[in-house]
Amino acid sequence: MKNKTPTIGSFIDSDEEELYNIIERDDYVPGPSLLTPERLLEWQVAARATINEERTKISIRLPKTDLLRLKAKAMREGMPYQTLIGSILHKAVSR
């Protein structure tokens, strides 16, 4: 299902609106991935360490800005944002 097009005033700020407009242009070409082979290996090791653990579905309320930042970071890392959130939580409770 395609996301709804944001409306005027639904952006966090003018920078977010500008970024949205750049990405939505027909001539947009994404830059190189920041996912290095070392970073990919790190994520693979983390995934393997948790792959066999039982999963529990939860709901959580986050500020919209935090979720947008998490999604952007996950995109830069080349992973689903829910995986990134799980990894961050895992690291926090494993320390």
C-alpha positions as CSV (number, residue, x, y, z in Angstrom):
1,M,0.0,0.0,0.0
2,K,1.5,3.3,-1.0
3,N,1.8,6.0,1.6
4,K,-0.4,9.1,1.3
5,T,1.2,12.2,-0.1
6,P,2.0,14.6,2.7
7,T,0.0,17.8,2.8
8,I,1.2,21.3,3.3
9,G,1.9,21.8,7.0
10,S,2.4,18.0,7.7
11,F,6.2,18.3,7.4
12,I,8.3,18.7,10.5
13,D,10.2,21.6,9.0
14,S,11.2,23.1,5.6
15,D,14.2,20.8,5.4
16,E,12.0,17.8,5.6
17,E,9.7,19.2,2.9
18,E,12.6,20.0,0.7
19,L,14.0,16.5,1.1
20,Y,10.6,15.0,0.3
21,N,10.3,17.1,-2.9
22,I,13.8,16.1,-4.0
23,I,13.2,12.4,-3.6
24,E,9.8,12.6,-5.3
25,R,11.3,14.2,-8.5
26,D,11.4,12.0,-11.6
27,D,15.2,12.6,-12.0
28,Y,16.1,11.6,-8.4
29,V,19.0,9.2,-8.2
30,P,20.0,7.9,-4.7
31,G,23.6,8.3,-3.5
32,P,25.9,5.4,-2.7
33,S,24.9,3.2,0.3
34,L,26.7,3.9,3.5
35,L,26.6,0.2,4.4
36,T,30.2,-0.9,4.4
37,P,31.1,-4.6,4.3
38,E,32.3,-4.3,7.9
39,R,28.9,-2.7,9.0
40,L,27.0,-5.4,7.0
41,L,29.0,-8.1,8.8
42,E,28.2,-6.5,12.2
43,W,24.5,-6.5,11.4
44,Q,24.6,-10.1,10.2
45,V,26.3,-11.3,13.4
46,A,23.7,-9.4,15.5
47,A,20.9,-10.9,13.4
48,R,22.3,-14.5,13.8
49,A,22.6,-14.0,17.5
50,T,18.9,-13.2,17.8
51,I,17.4,-15.3,15.0
52,N,16.4,-18.2,17.1
53,E,15.0,-16.2,20.0
54,E,11.2,-16.2,20.5
55,R,9.7,-12.9,19.2
56,T,6.9,-11.0,20.9
57,K,4.9,-8.4,19.1
58,I,4.6,-5.0,20.9
59,S,3.1,-1.6,20.3
60,I,5.0,1.5,21.3
61,R,4.2,5.2,21.0
62,L,7.1,7.4,19.8
63,P,7.3,11.0,18.9
64,K,6.9,11.4,15.1
65,T,10.3,13.0,14.8
66,D,12.0,10.1,16.5
67,L,10.3,7.6,14.2
68,L,11.3,9.6,11.1
69,R,14.9,9.8,12.3
70,L,14.9,6.0,13.0
71,K,13.5,5.3,9.5
72,A,16.1,7.5,7.9
73,K,18.9,5.9,9.9
74,A,17.6,2.4,9.0
75,M,17.5,3.4,5.3
76,R,21.1,4.7,5.5
77,E,22.1,1.4,7.2
78,G,20.3,-0.7,4.6
79,M,17.9,-2.4,7.0
80,P,14.2,-2.3,8.0
81,Y,13.5,0.3,10.7
82,Q,11.9,-2.3,13.0
83,T,15.1,-4.3,12.9
84,L,17.1,-1.2,13.8
85,I,14.7,-0.4,16.7
86,G,15.0,-4.0,18.0
87,S,18.8,-3.8,17.7
88,I,19.0,-0.6,19.6
89,L,16.7,-2.0,22.4
90,H,18.8,-5.2,22.5
91,K,22.0,-3.3,22.9
92,A,20.5,-1.1,25.7
93,V,19.3,-4.0,27.8
94,S,22.4,-6.2,27.1
95,R,24.9,-3.7,28.6
